Amino acid sequence: MTREELNLRRLMKEANHTQLNAYTRRHFLKESAMGLGALAFGSLLGSCGSKPNEPKQIVFDPAHPLLPKSPPFLGKAKSVIYLHMAGAPSQLELFDYKPELEKMSGQDCPESLLKGKKFAFITGVPKMLGPQAKFAQHGQSRAWVSDNLPHFSTMVDEVTFLKAVTTDQFNHAPAQLLMHTGSARLGKPSMGSWVTYGLGTENQNLPGFVVLTSGGSFPDAGKSIWGSGFLPSVYQGVQCRSEGDPVLFIKDPNGMERDLRKATIDAINAANEQEYAYYNDPEILSRISQYEMAFRMQVAAPEVMNIDNEPQYIHDMYGTQPGKACFANNVLLARKLVEKGVRFVQLFDWGWDAHGDGPQNSLNIGLKNKCRSTDKPITALLLDLKQRGLLEDTLVVWGGEFGRTPMLENRNGVKSPYNGRDHHTEAFTMWMAGGGIKKGFTYGETDEIGYSAVSGKVEAFDIQATILNQLGFNHEKFTYDFQGRPFRLTDVFGKVIHDIIA
């Protein structure tokens, strides 16, 4: 064989090898992007498609993910403020008055309340514990509220109490996940993400879903309870702060002019557009949208998140402390955010876990302190929203992740000098106001000692279904395809609590 023939054979072999190597996973995804994308988008459209007599469903536009959308049917609420008291406040010291429990205080807990039950810390035979607060009826609705909430007691005719909420999770993190994502396990989208995915936001200069925290710590479930899960990342909650810059790094560095920042964002997004043209990945379009949102937020967020310029009577009403991180500041910010068109505002206030293992975790000291820091701002929020004409289309939700036991906590048979109650799954209280919910109404009832629900029993899925209903969604049809099947916030459970809807 001649040298020329050998060289030709070698070149052909190398060419074939190069061609084979070209068909890598990346090459396959690139070359098949349009086909795979069409299949995925077709599947998405199929899951959101409407039959002749069904309401329309959501179509995700990756290029404009936060544009305002109309819900499938006309909802009575346009936005949500969800006030979560992380740690689970005791319903027996706030709303669920039980005179019979007061009579039993100090007696040994009946065996029937312990047999076959699971508790986080109760061992042995604990003592029954009567209410550690004084109760009275308030308003035309004659709702029972304790003296821990003197301000809120003036607003009971604006709210619906849910007295028989239950859960199947007695540890904080799983219970918080269940309440906010519909699953006790990590990985599912939060309620705020679902709502923003379905409705977008009315203000394109601000996120659709904002999170504010107080109490000195994150909830036990961490940032996962405002994550977007398998939904596009643009729908995750944006955590803002009530002191300092509302969002970290929102200010340009020294020497960075706004025109230069805009040119930088344009250059980054030009690279992202090239990447999208190559891979056809919708998440890249979401990334482009997030860069542009961040640029707009540099102007809009500091303005709306600044409470210094609020009139003095507003500061007096809410009990705010400008320049400090506190719950009252966050509540005022929540009002300002929904007023500016933010769709879902989530407040987490940590520190409500009253086990009695120390003064700050007791019913007599810790719970009372938490009530003092939240009672006035929450009352002000309801009153302020009402005066501004915002309460009718803003749904306000208050609650924890589970309740507290009617018996005294008893760890290893040792009684703490401070009164506390253990985690309880069978009954706790939540309330809702505005957004088409009945005023001055109580739904559900517990037994004579507040241990179990006896009527009007509801679960986390029912709360979620009702919130979605008030926003204009059928929770059974509001789905997103993931891993080959449609998912929804309420999984395969939940029913709308029609009895509390005005």
C-alpha positions in Angstrom: 0.0 0.0 0.0 1.4 3.4 -1.0 2.1 6.2 1.5 -0.8 8.2 -0.1 -3.2 5.3 0.5 -2.1 5.0 4.1 -2.6 8.7 4.8 -6.0 8.6 3.1 -7.1 5.6 5.3 -5.8 7.4 8.5 -7.7 10.6 7.6 -10.9 8.7 7.0 -10.6 6.8 10.3 -10.0 10.1 12.2 -13.0 11.7 10.5 -15.3 8.8 11.4 -14.0 8.9 15.0 -14.7 12.7 15.2 -18.2 12.2 13.7 -19.0 9.6 16.3 -17.7 11.7 19.1 -19.9 14.6 17.9 -23.0 12.7 18.8 -22.6 13.2 22.5 -25.4 13.8 24.9 -25.0 17.6 24.5 -25.1 17.2 20.7 -28.2 15.0 20.9 -30.0 17.6 23.2 -29.0 20.4 20.9 -30.0 18.7 17.7 -33.2 17.4 19.2 -34.1 20.5 21.1 -36.9 21.6 18.9 -38.4 18.1 18.9 -38.0 17.5 22.6 -39.2 21.1 23.3 -42.2 20.6 21.2 -43.0 17.4 23.0 -42.6 19.0 26.4 -44.6 22.0 25.4 -47.3 19.9 23.9 -47.5 17.9 27.1 -47.7 21.1 29.1 -50.5 22.4 26.8 -52.2 19.1 27.1 -52.2 19.2 30.9 -53.5 22.8 30.8 -55.9 22.3 27.9 -59.6 22.9 28.3 -62.5 20.8 27.3 -65.6 22.6 26.1 -67.2 22.9 29.5 -64.1 23.3 31.6 -62.4 26.5 32.7 -59.3 27.6 30.9 -55.9 26.6 32.4 -52.5 28.3 32.6 -50.0 28.3 29.7 -46.4 29.1 30.8 -44.7 31.7 28.7 -41.0 31.4 29.5 -40.2 34.7 27.8 -42.6 36.6 30.0 -43.2 34.5 33.1 -44.5 37.2 35.4 -47.0 39.0 33.1 -50.4 39.2 34.9 -52.8 36.5 33.9 -56.5 36.0 34.3 -57.5 33.1 36.5 -59.7 30.4 35.1 -62.7 31.9 36.8 -63.4 35.2 38.6 -61.9 35.0 42.1 -62.8 37.4 44.9 -59.2 37.9 45.9 -56.3 39.3 43.9 -53.5 38.9 46.5 -52.7 37.0 49.6 -50.9 38.0 52.9 -50.1 34.8 54.8 -49.0 35.3 58.4 -47.3 32.1 59.7 -46.5 31.9 63.4 -43.6 29.4 63.2 -43.5 27.1 66.1 -47.2 26.7 66.5 -49.1 29.1 68.9 -51.3 27.6 71.5 -55.0 27.8 70.5 -55.9 27.2 74.1 -54.4 30.5 75.2 -55.7 32.5 72.3 -59.0 31.5 70.7 -60.3 28.1 71.9 -61.8 28.7 75.4 -62.5 25.6 77.4 -64.0 26.1 80.9 -64.0 22.3 81.4 -60.3 22.2 80.9 -59.9 24.8 83.6 -61.8 22.6 86.0 -59.5 19.6 85.2 -56.3 21.6 85.6 -53.8 19.8 87.8 -55.5 16.4 87.5 -53.7 13.4 86.0 -54.3 13.1 82.2 -56.9 10.4 81.4 -55.3 7.3 79.8 -57.7 7.6 76.9 -55.9 10.7 75.8 -52.5 9.0 75.7 -53.1 5.4 74.6 -52.1 4.8 71.0 -51.1 8.5 70.5 -47.8 10.0 69.4 -46.4 13.1 71.0 -43.1 14.9 70.5 -42.0 15.0 74.2 -44.7 13.8 76.6 -43.7 10.8 78.6 -45.3 9.2 81.7 -48.6 10.6 82.9 -48.8 14.3 82.5 -51.1 16.7 84.3 -54.0 18.5 82.7 -53.3 22.2 82.2 -56.1 24.8 82.2 -56.0 28.0 80.1 -53.1 30.3 81.0 -55.1 33.4 80.0 -58.4 35.1 80.6 -61.1 34.9 77.9 -64.0 37.1 77.0 -66.4 37.3 74.1 -66.1 40.2 71.6 -67.9 42.0 68.8 -71.3 41.2 67.4 -70.1 37.7 66.6 -69.4 37.1 70.3 -66.1 35.4 69.4 -63.9 34.2 72.2 -60.5 35.8 72.4 -58.0 35.8 75.3 -56.5 38.9 77.0 -53.2 38.0 75.2 -54.7 39.7 72.1 -56.5 42.9 73.3 -56.1 44.7 70.0 -57.1 41.9 67.8 -60.3 41.3 69.8 -61.6 44.6 68.3 -61.5 43.1 64.8 -63.2 39.7 65.3 -66.2 40.8 63.2 -63.9 40.9 60.2 -62.6 37.4 60.4 -63.6 33.7 60.1 -62.1 31.4 62.7 -61.4 27.8 61.8 -61.4 26.0 65.1 -60.9 22.4 64.0 -57.8 22.4 61.8 -55.9 19.2 61.9 -52.6 17.7 60.5 -50.8 14.4 60.5 -47.4 15.9 61.2 -46.2 16.6 64.7 -42.7 17.8 64.0 -42.1 21.4 62.9 -40.3 21.1 59.6 -42.6 18.5 58.0 -45.7 20.2 59.3 -44.5 23.6 57.9 -43.7 21.9 54.6 -47.2 20.3 54.5 -48.9 23.6 55.3 -47.1 25.5 52.6 -46.2 23.0 49.8 -48.8 20.3 50.2 -46.2 17.7 51.1 -44.2 16.9 54.2 -41.2 16.1 52.0 -38.8 18.5 50.3 -39.1 19.3 46.7 -42.6 20.6 46.1 -43.4 24.2 45.1 -44.7 26.5 47.8 -48.2 27.9 47.7 -46.8 31.4 46.8 -45.0 29.9 43.8 -48.1 28.2 42.6 -50.1 31.4 42.9 -47.5 33.5 41.1 -47.2 30.8 38.4 -50.9 31.0 37.9 -51.5 34.7 38.1 -48.2 36.5 37.5 -47.8 39.8 39.1 -49.5 43.2 38.5 -46.2 45.1 39.0 -43.5 44.1 36.6 -40.9 46.0 38.7 -41.4 43.8 41.7 -41.4 40.1 42.3 -44.8 38.3 42.4 -43.9 36.4 45.6 -42.1 38.2 48.5 -41.0 36.7 51.8 -40.4 38.5 55.0 -39.0 36.9 58.2 -38.8 37.9 61.8 -38.1 36.4 65.2 -34.4 36.0 64.8 -34.4 32.7 62.9 -35.8 31.0 59.8 -38.6 28.5 60.2 -37.5 24.9 60.9 -38.2 23.9 57.3 -35.8 26.6 56.0 -36.1 28.4 52.7 -37.6 25.3 51.1 -41.1 26.5 52.2 -40.8 29.4 49.8 -39.0 27.5 47.0 -40.4 26.9 43.6 -39.7 23.2 43.6 -40.2 21.8 40.1 -41.9 25.0 38.8 -39.6 27.4 36.9 -37.2 29.2 39.3 -38.6 32.6 38.5 -41.6 31.7 40.8 -39.7 31.1 44.0 -40.2 33.6 46.8 -37.8 36.6 47.0 -36.7 37.1 50.6 -36.6 40.8 51.5 -35.4 42.5 54.7 -37.0 45.1 56.8 -33.7 46.8 57.8 -30.9 47.9 55.6 -31.1 47.2 51.9 -34.3 45.3 51.2 -32.4 42.8 49.0 -28.7 42.0 49.3 -26.5 43.6 46.7 -29.4 45.7 45.3 -27.2 48.8 45.2 -24.6 49.2 42.5 -20.9 49.1 43.6 -19.0 52.3 43.9 -18.1 53.6 40.5 -20.9 51.7 38.7 -23.3 54.0 37.0 -26.8 52.9 36.1 -26.1 53.1 32.4 -23.1 50.9 32.8 -25.2 48.5 34.8 -27.8 48.4 32.0 -25.1 47.7 29.5 -23.8 44.9 31.6 -27.2 43.3 31.9 -27.7 43.7 28.2 -24.4 41.9 27.5 -25.2 39.1 29.9 -28.6 38.6 28.4 -27.2 38.7 24.9 -25.0 35.7 25.9 -28.1 34.1 27.5 -30.0 34.5 24.2 -27.2 32.8 22.3 -27.3 30.0 24.9 -31.0 29.7 24.4 -30.7 29.6 20.6 -28.2 26.7 21.1 -30.0 24.7 23.7 -33.6 25.9 23.5 -33.9 25.6 27.3 -36.9 27.6 28.6 -35.1 28.1 32.0 -32.6 30.3 30.1 -35.5 32.6 29.2 -36.5 32.7 32.9 -32.9 33.7 33.7 -33.1 36.5 31.2 -36.3 37.7 32.8 -34.8 37.5 36.3 -31.8 39.7 35.3 -34.2 42.3 33.9 -36.4 42.1 37.0 -33.3 42.6 39.2 -32.4 45.7 37.2 -35.9 47.2 37.6 -36.0 46.3 41.3 -33.0 48.5 41.9 -35.3 51.4 41.5 -38.7 50.0 42.6 -37.8 47.9 45.7 -36.0 50.5 47.8 -38.9 52.9 47.3 -41.7 50.4 48.3 -39.6 48.8 51.0 -38.9 52.1 52.7 -41.2 52.8 55.6 -39.5 55.9 56.8 -41.7 58.2 54.8 -45.0 56.7 56.2 -47.0 59.3 58.2 -46.6 59.2 62.0 -50.1 57.9 62.5 -49.3 54.8 60.5 -46.2 54.1 62.6 -48.3 54.6 65.7 -51.0 52.3 64.4 -48.6 49.4 63.5 -46.0 50.0 66.3 -43.2 50.0 63.7 -39.6 50.7 64.5 -37.9 52.1 61.3 -34.4 50.9 60.9 -34.9 47.7 62.9 -35.8 44.2 61.9 -39.2 43.4 63.5 -42.5 41.8 62.8 -44.4 45.2 62.9 -42.2 46.6 60.1 -42.8 43.4 58.0 -46.6 43.7 58.4 -46.5 47.3 57.2 -44.3 46.3 54.3 -46.9 43.5 53.4 -49.6 46.2 53.1 -47.3 48.4 50.9 -46.4 45.4 48.7 -50.0 44.3 48.0 -50.9 47.9 47.4 -48.2 48.0 44.7 -49.5 44.8 43.0 -47.4 42.0 44.6 -49.4 38.8 44.4 -48.3 36.8 47.4 -46.6 38.1 50.6 -45.5 35.5 53.1 -44.5 36.5 56.6 -42.8 34.0 58.9 -42.4 35.0 62.6 -40.3 32.5 64.5 -40.4 31.8 68.2 -43.9 30.4 69.0 -42.8 27.0 70.3 -44.1 26.9 73.9 -42.7 23.7 75.5 -42.1 25.2 78.9 -38.4 24.2 78.9 -37.4 27.9 79.6 -39.0 31.3 80.2 -39.0 32.3 76.6 -40.6 29.0 75.6 -43.3 29.1 78.2 -47.0 30.0 78.0 -46.7 32.5 80.8 -43.7 34.5 79.5 -42.7 33.5 75.9 -46.2 33.3 74.4 -47.3 36.5 76.0 -44.2 38.3 74.6 -44.9 37.0 71.1 -48.5 38.2 71.4 -47.4 41.6 72.5 -45.1 41.9 69.5 -47.7 40.8 66.9 -51.2 41.8 68.3 -51.0 45.5 67.4 -49.5 45.1 63.9 -51.9 42.4 62.8 -54.8 44.5 64.0 -53.5 47.5 62.2 -53.1 45.5 59.0 -56.7 44.5 58.9 -57.9 48.0 59.8 -55.5 49.7 57.3 -56.5 47.3 54.4 -60.1 47.9 55.2 -59.8 51.7 55.3 -57.9 51.7 51.9 -60.5 49.5 50.3 -57.9 46.6 49.9 -59.4 44.1 52.3 -62.1 43.0 49.9 -59.6 41.6 47.4 -56.7 40.8 49.7 -57.0 37.5 51.5 -55.3 37.5 54.9 -54.4 34.1 56.5 -53.1 33.6 60.1 -51.9 30.3 61.6 -49.2 27.9 62.7 -48.3 24.4 61.6 -50.1 22.5 64.4 -51.7 23.0 67.8 -50.8 22.4 71.5 -52.0 19.7 73.9 -54.5 20.3 76.7 -52.1 18.6 79.0 -48.9 19.9 80.5 -45.7 18.9 78.8 -43.8 16.3 80.8 -40.3 15.3 79.6 -38.9 12.2 81.3 -41.4 12.6 84.1 -39.8 15.9 85.2 -42.2 18.9 85.5 -40.7 22.2 84.3 -41.1 25.3 86.5 -42.5 27.0 83.4 -45.8 26.0 81.9 -45.7 24.5 78.4 -47.7 22.3 76.0 -46.5 19.7 73.6 -47.1 19.5 69.8 -50.7 18.5 69.0 -52.0 17.4 65.6 -55.7 16.8 66.3 -56.9 20.4 66.7 -55.7 23.9 66.3 -57.1 27.3 65.2 -56.5 29.4 62.2 -58.3 32.4 60.8 -58.9 34.2 57.5 -60.1 37.6 56.6 -61.0 39.6 53.5 -60.8 38.1 50.0 -64.5 37.0 49.9 -64.4 35.2 53.3 -67.3 35.6 55.7 -67.1 38.2 58.4 -67.6 37.4 62.1 -67.9 33.7 61.6 -66.7 30.6 63.4 -66.4 27.3 61.6 -65.7 24.0 63.4 -65.6 23.0 67.0 -63.4 21.0 69.3 -64.4 18.8 72.3 -64.9 20.2 75.8 -61.1 20.2 76.6 -59.9 21.2 73.1 -58.3 17.8 72.4 -60.1 16.7 69.2 -62.2 18.2 66.4 -65.8 17.3 66.7 -67.3 19.3 63.8 -66.0 21.3 60.9 -62.7 19.3 60.7 -60.4 20.7 58.0 -56.8 19.9 56.9 -54.0 21.8 55.3 -55.1 20.7 51.9 -58.6 22.2 52.5 -56.9 25.5 53.5 -54.9 25.5 50.3 -57.9 24.6 48.2 -59.9 27.4 49.7 -57.1 30.0 49.1 -56.8 28.9 45.5 -60.6 29.1 45.1 -60.7 32.6 46.3 -58.0 33.5 43.7 -60.0 31.9 40.9 -58.6 28.4 40.6 -60.1 25.0 40.8 -57.4 23.2 42.9 -58.1 19.9 41.2 -57.5 21.3 37.7 -54.6 23.7 38.5 -51.7 21.4 37.6 -48.2 21.3 36.2 -46.7 18.3 34.4 -43.5 17.0 36.1 -41.8 13.6 35.7 -44.6 12.2 33.5 -47.7 13.2 35.5 -49.6 16.3 36.5 -49.0 17.6 40.0 -51.0 20.0 42.0 -50.6 21.9 45.3 -53.2 19.8 47.1 -51.8 16.5 45.7 -54.9 14.2 45.5 -56.6 15.7 48.6 -58.5 18.8 49.7 -61.9 20.4 49.4 -62.9 24.0 49.3 -64.5 25.1 52.6 -67.6 26.6 51.0 -69.2 27.3 54.4 -66.7 30.1 55.1 -67.1 31.9 51.7 -69.3 35.0 51.7 
